[in-house]
Amino acid sequence: MRVPLFVEMEGLRVLIIGGGEEGTKKARRLLSAGAVVTVLALEHSDSLKKMTSESERLRLIHGDARNIELLEKLISENDFIISALNDQRSIDDIIIELCNKYRKLYDLAGDAERTQVAMGIETNVDSFRIAMISGGLSSLAVMEALERIKYFLLQQKDLIALMHLMGDLKIFMRKKNVPWRIRKEIYHTVYNHPEIRKLVLDGNIEKAKKLAEEMVLGWIQENIKVH
């Protein structure tokens, strides 16, 4: 069963097999996330060729994925492997075998059933990041679903404000050296506190933040008295 993960791509070595439209999109997305990308293909798109002059982290290799020796060497040297060959199942069979041999994660574009990693379509609203897949059914439906979710979240000004308030509270508690177990308890208490919720809903963010910090300082005072 697959589980959703957000992976830090900075410096990660990625091999993309296929230099067409899908390989180009994947390369652009991963380069923007900081990955070091190699694209193996018989032909590379004009966009990929142009991107080599824009990024030192992109390397294009002219070669045939059916060259097992070359394919194995490149798979062994990289951290994450993407097949952007779509319907070339026989080559994907070899890619899967080699990735299993070298314990590499792999993404098979166009083969939702056999892929190990599925790179979802993503969007963001403020600091909320949302990624979604349909299990290979319809990327168009996923894009529309994300637009609907994005529209909904944009209306939730209080939830966005509450998210930032709680982030600030985490920093405040760490600076005050509040122990982790107590931080967790206070965090939940503040998040569900009806007065803080009302203040945030009414747009009184600074007042809500002050009340939350007073609750933390109150715990610190009580803790000092006890000890």
N, C-alpha and C positions, 0 to 999 in steps of 0.2 A: 504494500500500500504506500502511495506517495504522500509525503507531508510537505506543506508549504514552508519554504526557507528563504530568508534574505541573506545572500552571501556577499561578503566584502570582496570585490573583484580587483581592487588595487594591487597591481603587480602579479596577478594570477596569469599563468601562461595558458592561452587558449588556442587550440588547433581547430580551424574550420575547414571542412572538406567540401569544396564546391564554391565556385566564384561567381555564381549567378545572382539573381535578385535576392534570394533568401540568404545566401552567404554574405552578401553586401549589407543587408539590413542587420544581421547578427553582428558583423564586424563593427559597424558604426556604433551600435548600441553598447557593445562591450568595450570598445576604445573609449567611449565617453565615460565609462565607469572606471577607467584606469587599468584595464587589462592589457597584457602584452599578447598581440594576436598574430597568428600565422595562418595564412590561407593557402591551402593546396588545391590546385585546379589546373585543368588543361587550358582553360581560358578564364581570365579575370575580367570583370566588368570595368567599364571606363571609370565608374565611380570609385572602385577599389584602387585603380591605378592612380587616380587623382589623390586619394586619401593617403597614399604612401608619401606624398610630398608634404602632407599636413601633419603626419604623425610618425615619429621615430619608433613607435611601438607596434607598427604594422609591417609585416614581412610577407611578400607574395612569393610563393614557390610554384614554378611551372612544372607540373608532373601529373602522372596518372595514379589515381587511388588504387588501381588494380596492381600497381607495383608493390607487392607485399613487403619487400625489404624496406622501401622508402616509407611506406605507410607505418610499418612497425616502429621504425626509428623515430618518426615524428610523434607518434602516440606515446612512446616511452618518455619523450622529452617534455611533454606538456601535461598540464594539470587537469584540464577539462576539454573534452572532445565533442565537437558538433559536426554531425553529418547534415549538410544542406543539399543533399543529392535527391531528395524527395523519393521517387519511385525506384531507385536503384537498390532493391532489397538484397541482391547477392553481395554487393559491396558492403552494405550495412551489416550483413551477417559476419563478414570478416572484421569490420570495425568493432562490433560487439565482442567478438572472440578476443581480439587484441586488447580491448579496454578491460575485459575481465582478467586477462593475463597480467596486465600491469596495474590493475586496481585503479582505473581511471573512471571518473564520472562521464557519462555520455548523454547527448541529446540528439535524437533522430528526428529531424524536421520532416513532417509529413507522415510519421509513423507513431501515432499516439499510443498504440497498444504496446509496442516494444520499447519505446523510449524509457530511459532511466530517469532523466531529468526533463521536465517540461518548463521552458522559459515562458511564463505567462505574459500576457499583455498587461501593461501597468499604467496607472495614472496617479496623481496626487492632488490632495486638497490641503493646503497649508502643510502641516507636518504629518498628516495622514498619508501613508503610501498603500495603494491597493493594487494587487496583482491578481489576475484571474485567468483560468483556462476552462475549456469546455470539453476536455478529453478528446479533442480532435473533431468535434461535431461542427462548430462554426465560429471562426474568429470574428466574423461580422456581428454575430449575436453577442459575443463577449464585448466588443467595442461599444455596442449600444448599451449593454448592461452597465459598463463602466461609466458611460456618460450619464445614465440615470442616477447611479450612486453618487457621482460627483455633484450633480445638480442638487440632490437631497442634502449632502453634507454642507454644501455652500449656504444652505438655509439655516444650518444649525450653529449660529454664531456663539451661543452659550457653550456648546460642547467644545468648540475650538478654543474659546477663552479658558474653559475649565482645563483642557489639556495643557495649555501653557502655564496656568496657575500651578498645576500639580508638578510640572517639570521644574518650575522655580522652587517649589517646596522641597523637592528632592535635594536640590543643590543647597538650600538653606539648612536642611537637617544634617547633611554631610559636613558642612562648615561648622556646625554646632556639635559635631562628634556624637550625634545620637546613634546608639547601637542599631545594627541592622534589624533585629527582631522588633525593636520598638518603633523604628522608622516605618516598618511594614504595617504595624498596628495603627500608628497615627495616620499614615497615608490613607488607609481604608476609612478611618473615622472621618477625616477631613473630606474625602471624596463624597461620602454619603451624608454629610452634615446638612440638614435642611436649611439653616440660615445661610451657609456659604453658597448652597445651590441657588437660593433666592437672590442673593446679592449678585451672583454671576449672571443669572437670568435677567436681572434688572440693569445689567451693565455696570455695576459698582465693583469693578475688578480689583482696584487698589484696596478697597475696604475689605473685600473677601480675602485678599492676600494677607492683609494685616491681621485679620481674625485667625487665619490659618497659622501664621507665624506666632501669634500669641498663644495658641494651643500648644505649639512645640515648646515655647519658653516656659509655659506652665508645667509641662511634664518635666522639663529640666530642673525647675525649682523644687518640685515635689521630690524628684529623685535625689537631689542634694540633701534635702531635709531628712529623707529616710536613711541616707548613708552618713 
